Amino acid sequence: MVDNINNVEKKLEADLERQGDFEDIESRIQKDDLVDSDLALGASQEKLIESTKKRYKLLNRAFSLKEFLDRIGYGLGAHQWVTIFFFLSGAGAFLVGMVNALRDVIGDFISAFIDEYSRVRTLSKNVLSFAGIFFGFSFLGIVLGIRLQSIPIYAISVILGSVGIVTYGQIYTQLLDQQIKHERKAKFLKEVAHYGVLITAIAFLVSGWLLQMFPSGTVIDISGFIVPLTGYFLIFELAAIMFILSGFILSNIPTREITQQNYPFKEFWREYRHGLKSNRKIFLQNATMKLLFVASLFVSVVQSLGASFYGYFIYKLFREYYFGGFLNVAIIFGVAILASFIGPAFTRFVQRRAGLAPMFVFGTLLLALLPLILLFNKAFYPVLVAASLAIIGASILGVAQGLLTRKLLSLSERKAFYHSLRSISAIPFLIISGIGAWIASAYSFELVFQGIVGILILIVAPVYFALVIKSNKRQQF
């Protein structure tokens, strides 16, 4: 009997290692009828429950530390700083806009590919760890580009960094959910969406202060040794360290192996390409999908152009006023990051009280508010409020489009739409973004901002109205 109990203990421990939770395997052991289940479980349960608690405690600590480092890295290496220093390194508006657009397209393709591949095979923890470390090293490339005043090195580092961050984010979410069930997660991990926003906002504000306190050319005297110390070096190097450390932590987390079937990559690639062709065919034959495509395309263009030019324009606009150029940017966009706290709640409020059509109107107007303010009321506090409201507007539009898509398209049609959207929109997105970047380079940022407002009011809003009317007619019948 003792040997029998020991055998069950070993079986339980093996299942625990593979599945990670005593409660998940208890019913299966009882069903197996290997020995008297009460005796076996009574002898093993206390030991295994303690082992389970220790394992989850270790996993929660490791993943929480990783999340903490990541959120600091996101704040220190924020896109606003990357864009501003791209300009300060000598890049023109056209190049900055095109590099950002290309980065978005590459990121979308990688995201779509990983999303599909993860359905047939889970990518290993080592791939994720490498992606995080790779993303961290991209910041070292940015520092090198600034130091050498090399625009090609800077541009390549920005594009390669997008490859790392997309891979990092996609695989990590899947890995975390596989290793720790939601009810087993520590409070920090359960609420990481909220805590993470706060950590990122604080790190972003600190980075703005460092940039303002240590401008280019700053040196410090350490016991007679003159050491150059600049803000951009501090923030990008620290961001690199955060992501590299995060990647190393992840590589050493004792995760459970997931049993997988062998699925040849060639077979997946063949099916993936066939799926893309089939989905494109469905897409091109569906008028509703085409309208949704137009709205999605122009919203993406507007957001890409805004991400390329808002930060640098605000930096130049307030460089000699208020808190100084970099700190002004940090305060404006730091508050905007914090405003994203209320975005989901506000979106739900508008949805319950108003419905889809007002959501699109409200979301579009809030998104257009920042370029309008930058055109007609170039004052610090109105810009701060407008940047915060634009974040909320983007949230409202995103939710509204998701709801509208569910109303207009069946499940199979939605799958075809989302799977083909990235590939079909890539070239139009690059062309329109390129036109906007060229206008900024040849004429002015203000003209681009006028174009953004025009696109939102004259193209995006009417298309959404047409789709809402179509949705209402379908419900009537």
ZIWOJO-V384912 format. One record per run of one state. SS is the DSSP state (~ for helix, > for strand, _ for the rest). FROM is the first residue (numbers start at 1). TO is the last residue. If there is no record, write none. Layout:
# ZIWOJO-V384912
{{SS FROM TO} {SS FROM TO}}
This chain:
# ZIWOJO-V384912
{{_ 1 1} {~ 2 19} {_ 20 21} {~ 22 32} {_ 33 36} {~ 37 76} {_ 77 78} {~ 79 88} {_ 89 92} {~ 93 117} {_ 118 124} {~ 125 148} {_ 149 150} {~ 151 179} {_ 180 181} {~ 182 184} {_ 185 186} {~ 187 190} {_ 191 191} {~ 192 213} {_ 214 218} {> 219 222} {_ 223 224} {> 225 228} {_ 229 230} {~ 231 251} {_ 252 264} {~ 265 284} {_ 285 286} {~ 287 317} {_ 318 324} {~ 325 354} {_ 355 355} {~ 356 376} {_ 377 379} {~ 380 408} {_ 409 410} {~ 411 442} {_ 443 444} {~ 445 476} {_ 477 477}}
